[in-house]
Amino acid sequence: MLQNTGAVAVLVLSIFLVIRVVGYFRLVAEGTIPTNSVLTLLVLRLLSHLDIIAPLAVYVAMLLVLGRWSRDRETVVAAAAGLGLASFLRPTFYLLVILGIVIGGFSLYLSPLALRSGDDVEHEFRSRSDVSGIVPGVFTENLGGDGVYFVESYDPDEGLYRNIFAWVRSEGSEGVVIASTAKKILAEAGKGSYLLLHDGARYDGRPGELGYQSIEFETYGLFIDDRPIPATRTRLAGWDTLALWEKRHNLELRSELHWRLSKIAILPVLMLLALALGYGGQGQNRVLMMVSALMTYFAYANLGGYLVALSRRGHAEPLALLWMLHFLVALIALYLFRRRAQNRALFAGNHGASG
């Protein structure tokens, strides 16, 4: 079970990685974030979604394992030896305790922390107007629209940009700066940073006027306008769980707290449902059963998410409906489990019960 859970989780995470990598590389090409920050952002985003991916991985893994045993008649042999479906409850409970602690840790602490950290890092890169995100061979415009930078190459060993072009605008005048090499210098706190350019020239003037001033230099400092980073608003999903608990009188914050607890509550329901749907049924279509099981999961999870979203619009009733949904699906899973344990068809009128 653990091996299959890990395999399914890796598969889902790989799909997630591909989607995220494409988005981050687009930001790198635009110069919004530096290349060396992509891995950090990816890891933080992955951690922030594990509390959602893990229950799905466990559910699919149980269906795969039990489906394989049923197809190979392992469950028939186990039943002949006196090990029916009820005997699977104890090992499932042990697995539930282990995975429940892991998912609970992510849902209540690690995922909000990772999301908050990732938002802070990405917000800082988006807000700064320096050249930390310059990609060699790509024209990069800063966020203020008053500067465009281009470098031909970057030497990471010496920390040097080579063959630099910069267009800057300030107080109605425009300037073009070219240099052979440049290095970013971090100035004192509160005074911003600048590029230390070597062997180049600067040309300044006003659009529409013929007069331009040119300066050739051996060393020149080009100041980068590091404006203060505006305060970032932490997303609700990034709030600390203790802070949500202390302010639970607020309906919006209380809905997020209920959602985090729901990610833990959904695990035992899904595991019981997987036992009922995946065990036995040698005569039934396994592909159809897998598709039906996955559709049940997505309907269950999406309905829960819809109720939480509805509660954030100022309605308290959906939170009560959320836990009624968990209870109802748990009753259905228990009913199906009981019928399967009694070697009966899952639904009345279904003659595909196991032998």
C-alpha positions in Angstrom: 0.0 0.0 0.0 2.7 2.4 0.9 4.7 1.6 -2.2 1.6 2.2 -4.4 0.7 5.4 -2.5 4.2 6.7 -3.2 4.0 5.8 -6.8 0.7 7.5 -7.3 1.8 10.5 -5.4 4.9 10.8 -7.6 2.8 10.6 -10.7 0.4 13.3 -9.6 3.3 15.5 -8.4 5.0 15.0 -11.8 2.0 16.4 -13.5 1.8 19.2 -11.1 5.6 19.9 -11.6 5.2 20.2 -15.4 2.4 22.7 -15.1 4.3 24.8 -12.5 7.6 24.6 -14.3 6.1 26.0 -17.5 4.6 29.0 -15.5 7.8 29.7 -13.7 10.0 29.5 -16.8 7.7 32.1 -18.4 8.3 34.4 -15.4 12.0 33.8 -15.7 12.0 34.7 -19.4 10.1 37.9 -18.5 12.8 38.7 -15.9 10.3 38.6 -13.0 12.2 36.0 -11.0 15.8 34.8 -11.2 16.6 31.4 -12.6 18.1 30.1 -9.4 14.9 30.6 -7.5 12.7 28.3 -9.6 13.7 25.2 -7.6 12.9 26.9 -4.3 9.5 28.0 -5.5 8.7 24.6 -6.9 9.5 22.8 -3.6 7.4 25.3 -1.6 4.4 24.9 -4.0 4.7 21.1 -3.9 4.6 21.1 -0.1 1.6 23.4 0.0 -0.4 21.0 -2.1 0.6 17.7 -0.4 -2.4 17.7 1.9 -4.7 17.6 -1.1 -2.6 15.1 -3.2 -2.0 12.6 -0.4 -5.6 11.5 0.3 -6.1 11.0 -3.5 -2.9 9.0 -3.7 -4.0 6.8 -0.8 -7.4 6.2 -2.3 -6.1 5.3 -5.8 -3.4 3.1 -4.3 -5.9 1.1 -2.3 -8.1 0.6 -5.3 -5.1 -0.6 -7.3 -3.9 -3.0 -4.7 -7.3 -4.5 -3.9 -8.2 -4.6 -7.6 -5.0 -6.5 -8.3 -5.7 -9.0 -5.5 -9.2 -9.5 -6.7 -8.1 -10.0 -10.3 -5.5 -12.6 -9.2 -8.0 -14.3 -6.9 -5.9 -13.5 -3.9 -9.0 -12.4 -2.0 -10.7 -15.7 -2.7 -7.8 -17.6 -1.3 -7.8 -15.2 1.8 -11.5 -15.8 2.3 -11.1 -19.6 2.1 -8.4 -19.2 4.8 -10.9 -17.4 7.0 -9.6 -13.8 6.2 -12.6 -11.9 4.9 -13.0 -8.2 4.2 -13.4 -7.4 7.9 -9.8 -8.7 8.6 -8.5 -5.8 6.5 -9.8 -3.3 9.0 -6.9 -3.7 11.4 -4.0 -3.1 9.0 -6.1 -0.3 7.4 -6.5 1.3 10.8 -2.7 1.2 11.4 -2.2 2.8 7.9 -4.9 5.4 8.7 -3.1 6.4 11.9 0.3 6.9 10.1 -1.1 8.7 7.1 -3.5 10.7 9.2 -0.6 12.1 11.3 1.3 13.0 8.1 -1.7 14.6 6.3 -2.7 16.4 9.5 0.8 17.8 9.9 0.7 19.1 6.3 -2.8 20.4 6.5 -2.5 22.2 9.8 1.1 23.4 9.7 3.4 22.6 6.8 1.2 23.4 3.8 0.2 26.9 5.1 3.8 27.6 6.0 5.0 26.5 2.6 2.3 28.5 0.8 3.1 31.6 2.9 6.8 31.3 2.3 6.3 30.8 -1.4 4.0 33.8 -1.7 6.5 36.0 0.2 9.4 34.9 -2.1 7.4 35.4 -5.3 6.0 38.7 -4.1 9.4 40.0 -3.4 10.7 39.1 -6.9 7.6 40.6 -8.5 7.8 43.8 -6.5 11.5 44.6 -6.9 12.6 46.6 -9.9 16.3 45.4 -9.9 18.0 43.2 -12.4 18.1 40.0 -10.4 15.8 38.4 -12.9 17.8 39.3 -16.0 18.2 36.4 -18.4 21.2 36.5 -20.8 19.9 37.1 -24.4 16.5 38.5 -23.3 15.4 42.1 -23.1 14.0 42.7 -19.5 11.8 45.6 -18.5 11.6 46.5 -14.9 8.2 46.8 -13.2 8.2 50.6 -13.2 8.5 50.7 -17.0 11.4 53.2 -16.7 14.2 50.8 -17.5 15.1 48.0 -20.0 18.1 45.8 -19.6 19.9 43.4 -21.9 23.0 41.3 -21.2 24.8 39.0 -23.6 26.1 36.5 -21.0 26.6 36.0 -17.3 29.6 34.5 -15.6 28.4 32.9 -12.4 32.0 32.2 -11.1 32.9 35.9 -11.1 29.4 37.2 -10.8 29.8 39.4 -13.9 27.4 40.4 -16.6 29.0 40.8 -20.0 28.2 43.2 -22.8 25.4 45.2 -21.2 22.8 47.5 -22.7 20.5 49.6 -20.5 17.8 52.1 -21.3 16.7 54.3 -18.5 14.2 57.2 -18.1 14.0 59.7 -15.3 12.4 63.2 -15.1 11.6 63.5 -18.8 15.1 62.5 -20.0 16.2 59.3 -21.5 19.6 57.6 -21.4 21.3 54.7 -23.0 24.2 53.0 -21.3 26.5 50.3 -22.8 29.3 48.6 -21.0 31.7 45.7 -21.4 31.1 44.2 -17.9 29.0 44.8 -14.9 28.5 43.6 -11.4 25.6 44.0 -9.0 26.6 45.8 -5.8 24.4 45.7 -2.7 24.6 49.1 -1.0 23.9 49.9 2.6 20.5 49.2 4.0 17.8 51.5 2.8 19.9 53.0 0.0 19.2 50.4 -2.6 21.7 48.7 -4.9 23.4 49.5 -8.2 25.3 48.1 -11.1 29.0 48.8 -11.2 29.7 49.1 -15.0 33.2 48.9 -16.6 34.5 50.2 -19.9 31.5 51.8 -21.5 29.6 55.0 -22.4 26.3 56.7 -21.5 24.2 58.9 -23.8 21.6 61.2 -22.3 19.0 63.5 -23.9 15.3 64.5 -24.2 13.1 63.0 -26.9 12.6 65.4 -29.8 15.7 67.5 -29.1 18.9 67.3 -31.1 21.3 67.8 -28.2 22.6 64.7 -26.5 25.3 64.4 -23.9 27.8 61.5 -24.1 30.1 60.2 -21.4 32.7 57.6 -21.7 33.8 55.8 -18.6 36.1 53.2 -17.1 33.9 52.7 -14.1 30.3 53.9 -13.6 27.6 53.2 -11.1 24.1 52.8 -12.4 21.6 53.1 -9.5 18.7 50.7 -9.4 15.5 52.2 -8.0 14.8 49.6 -5.2 11.5 51.0 -4.2 10.0 49.7 -0.9 8.2 46.4 -1.4 4.5 46.9 -0.7 3.0 44.8 2.1 1.8 41.5 0.9 -1.6 40.2 1.9 -1.3 36.7 3.1 -3.8 34.4 1.4 -6.3 32.7 3.7 -4.8 29.3 2.9 -1.5 30.6 4.2 -2.7 31.7 7.7 -1.3 29.9 10.7 -3.8 27.4 12.1 -3.5 28.8 15.6 -4.4 32.3 14.3 -7.4 30.9 12.6 -8.5 29.2 15.8 -8.1 32.4 17.9 -10.2 34.3 15.4 -12.7 31.6 14.6 -15.6 34.0 15.4 -14.9 35.4 11.9 -16.9 33.2 9.4 -14.3 33.5 6.6 -11.5 32.3 8.9 -13.6 29.6 10.5 -14.4 28.3 7.0 -10.7 27.8 6.3 -10.2 26.0 9.6 -13.1 23.7 8.7 -11.5 23.1 5.3 -8.2 22.0 6.9 -9.9 19.7 9.2 -11.9 18.3 6.3 -8.7 17.3 4.5 -8.0 15.0 7.5 -11.6 13.8 7.9 -11.8 12.8 4.3 -9.0 10.2 4.7 -10.8 7.5 6.8 -14.0 7.9 4.6 -12.0 7.4 1.4 -10.1 4.4 2.8 -13.4 2.7 3.9 -14.9 3.5 0.5 -11.8 2.0 -1.3 -12.1 -1.2 0.8 -15.7 -1.6 -0.3 -15.2 -0.7 -4.0 -11.9 -2.4 -4.5 -12.4 -5.7 -2.7 -13.8 -8.7 -4.5 -16.1 -8.4 -7.5 -14.2 -10.7 -9.8 -17.0 -10.7 -12.4 -17.3 -6.9 -12.7 -15.5 -4.6 -15.1 -12.5 -3.3 -13.2 -12.0 -0.3 -15.5 -15.6 0.8 -15.0 -15.2 0.4 -11.2 -12.0 2.5 -11.2 -13.6 5.2 -13.2 -16.7 5.2 -11.0 -14.6 5.3 -7.9 -12.6 8.3 -9.2 -15.8 10.1 -10.2 -17.1 9.5 -6.7 -14.0 11.0 -5.2 -14.0 14.1 -7.4 -17.7 14.7 -6.7 -17.1 14.3 -3.0 -14.1 16.6 -2.8 -15.5 19.2 -5.1 -18.8 19.4 -3.3 -16.9 19.9 -0.1 -14.8 22.7 -1.6 -18.0 24.3 -3.0 -19.6 24.3 0.4 -16.5 26.0 1.9 -16.4 28.6 -0.8 -20.1 29.2 -0.3 -19.6 29.8 3.5 -17.0 32.5 2.7 -19.7 34.5 1.1 -21.3 35.1 4.5 -23.4 32.0 4.9 -22.8 29.8 8.0 -25.1 26.9 7.0 -22.7 25.4 4.4 -20.2 24.5 7.1 -22.8 22.4 8.8 -23.6 20.9 5.5 -19.9 20.1 5.0 -19.8 17.8 8.0 -23.2 16.3 7.1 -21.6 15.5 3.7 -18.7 13.7 5.4 -21.2 11.8 7.6 -23.4 10.9 4.7 -20.5 9.6 2.5 -19.2 7.7 5.5 -22.6 6.0 6.0 -22.7 5.1 2.3 -19.1 3.7 2.5 -20.1 1.7 5.6 -23.2 0.3 3.9 -21.2 -0.7 0.9 -18.5 -2.2 3.1 -21.1 -4.3 5.0 -22.6 -5.6 1.8 -19.2 -6.5 0.4 -18.2 -8.2 3.7 -21.4 -10.3 3.5 -20.4 -11.3 -0.1 -23.4 -9.5 -1.6 -23.7 -7.2 -4.5 -22.9 -3.6 -3.7 -26.2 -2.4 -5.0 -29.6 -4.0 -5.1 -30.2 -5.5 -8.5 -26.5 -5.9 -9.2 -25.6 -9.6 -9.8 -21.9 -9.0 -10.0 -21.1 -10.1 -6.5 -17.9 -12.0 -5.8 -18.0 -15.7 -5.5 
